Amino acid sequence: MADLNPLLNHMFTTRDRDNDFSSDFNCGIKTESGWWHNECTSANINGDYGGMYNNTTKMHWKTWKPNALKQTRMMIKPSRVIG
């Protein structure tokens, strides 16, 4: 779907933990969800479902489709440790 490399080494941001790179506001408050925000990224898979995407609080991934998403599933697999 999309490359998550731009989010590497970002801390998770929530409403009560402002760890994003935006100096103007907390992206966790603006998007009403938690995510590895840079400056309120173009993705919000933890937002509310709301039909058509029209703001940052709806569940979306703008680089994939301009519409709001109905559901998301995050699948994580361990990285290979070379050592």
N, C-alpha and C positions, 0 to 999 in steps of 0.2 A: 504494500500500500504506500508506504513512504519511508524514507530513510530517517531514522531517529538519531543519527550521529550528531546533528546540531545540538541535541539535548544532553550529550555526554557531559558528565561532571556538573550538571545542574542539580541543585538541591530541590526537593519537592516543596512546592508552595501551596499553602492553604490560607483560608481567611485569617487564621490566627498566627501563621508563620510566614512572614513576607520574605521569601528567599529568591525572588525573581530579580531580573536586572533592570526593571523599570524604576526610575527615580521619581516618577510622578504619582504612582499609585500602586496598590497591592493587586496583582493580577488574580489572586485567589478571590478577592472581593469582586473585582470587575467581572470575572467569568462565573462567579458563584460556584466554583469547584476547585479541586486540587489537581495539580499537574506540574510537570517539570517545565515551567514557563521561562522563556527568555525575556521578551518584553511583550507579554500576552500573545503567545504564539497563535498560529493559524489553526490550531487544533484544540478541541475541548471534548474529549470523549466521556467526561464525567458530568457533563451538563444535562439539563432537562431536555426531554423530547418535546419538540414544539412544531411539528409540521415543517413548514418552509424555514430555512435558516435566515434569520434577519438580525441577529445580534450575537454578541460574544457569549451569552449565557446558555444558548442552545447547544445540544450535542452535535458536533460537526467536525469535519476534517477538510478544510477549504481546498487543499491542493489535490484532493481526490474527487470530490463532488461539491458543488455549491449548495446542495440541499442539506437540511438537517438529517441526522441519522436516526433510525428507529432503535437500534441497539448496538452495543459494542462488546467485544470480548478481547481482553488482553491476555496473550499467551506468552509466557516467559520461559526460556530454556536456559540452562546454565551455560556459561561460556566455557570453552575448553581451556583448561589451565595447563600451561607448559612449564614444566619446572624441573 
